[in-house]
Amino acid sequence: MANRVTKSEAEWRRELTPQQYHVTREKGTEPPFSGEYADSETPGLYVCVCCAQPLFSSETKYHSGSGWPSFWMPVDTECVRCERDASHGMQRIEALCNRCDAHLGHVFEDGPPPTGLRFCINSAALKLVEEE
């Protein structure tokens, strides 16, 4: 993992759209089936919208039916940090960018083989770098 990225809240607000800020810095979520990448099948690499760290490959993306982009594993286990999340009266596992602490989404244990995991990620937390 590359060097940590730390910025003030004012810097994040200047650099991100209101929705990106809400999702990544305030641990928000976008409505299901509304995100730019929910149904995308474009080949490429999904990077963190805040710090451009590579997070997920289109090769591990699948249609989960959840309404959010879903991946069965990150490009590197070091790039996504998982923490317990007891917000909203639920017990979940939160997925965060390990470089800048951006909230990405949540991880569930109902994904496909080979991992059995579903990284349910907000489109607003991602930027797709298309393959050439």
N, C-alpha and C positions, 0 to 999 in steps of 0.2 A: 504494500500500500504506500502510496506517495505521501508527502507531508500533509499534515492536518490543515484544514482551511477554517479559519476563525474570523468572523466579521461581526460588526455591531448590528443591532436590529435595524438601525437606519440604513446601513449599507445593504442589507438583505432586501429591505423594502424598495430601495432605489433600483436594484438589479432584477427583481422578480416581478411578475405580474401579481395582482392581488390574489388570484386563485393559487398560483404557485407558492406565494408567501403563506397563505392560509394552510395549505396542505403540508408543506415542508417545514415551516418554522412554528406553526401553531397546532400541528398534529391533526389537521382537518382531513376531510375526505371529499371527493367529488361524487356527484350522484352516479349510481350505476348506469352503464351503457351510454354515458355522456362524454367520456374521455376520448381524446384524439387517437389513442393507440389500442382501445378496447378490442377492436376487430381487425387491426392491422396485420397484414401478412408480409409486409415489406421486409426483405432481408437486411440485417444490419446489427448494430450494437446500440443498446440502450444505455445512456450515460446519465449520471445525476444532473438534474437541471441547475443545481446550485454550484457544483464544483467540477463537473465534467468527468468524474471518476467513472470508468466502465463498470456497469452493474450486471446487466443481463444481455444474453445473446438471443437473437430471433430464433436460433436453433433450439432453444429450450422453452420458447413461448408456445402456449397452447390455448385453445378455446375451452375455458372452464364453465362457461355459462353464468358466471358470477356477475358479469357486467364491468369488470376491471381487467386490465392486462394481467395474465397469469403466466408464471414461469415455474419450471420444476427445479431449477437451481440457478444461483448466480454464476457469473463468469469466474469468480474466485471467492472462496469462502471467507477471505480476509476483507472483502470490500463491503459486505453487508453484515451489520451487527444485529443480533436478535436480543430483545429484552422483554420481560414480562410486562403486560399491559392490563391493568385492572380497571380501566376507565369505562364509563357508560354501563356499569354494572355487569361487565363481561370479563372473562378470563381469556386473554389472547396473547399471542406473541407478536410484538411490534418489530418491523424491519426498518432499520435505519442505515443511512450511508455512514460507513465507518470513517470517512475522511472529514465530513462537515456536519455530521449529526442530523442531516435532513430526515424527516419522517417520510418513509416511502409507502408504507402500507402495513400488511400483516401476513403472517405465515400460518398456514393450516396444514394439518396432516391428512388431507383428503385428495392429494394430487396423484398423478400417474407415476408408473415406474419410470426410471429406476429409483427415484428418491422417495416417492410417496408424498412429496411436499407440494404445496401450492403457495407460491409467493404471489399474493394478491396485491398488486401495486397500482397506485394512482398514476394516471397518465401525466398529471400536472407535475409529478416529481421526476419525470423522465424527459430526455431528448433523444430521438432516434438519429443515429449517424448511419445513413444508408450505405450499404455496400456498393462499391463501384464496379 
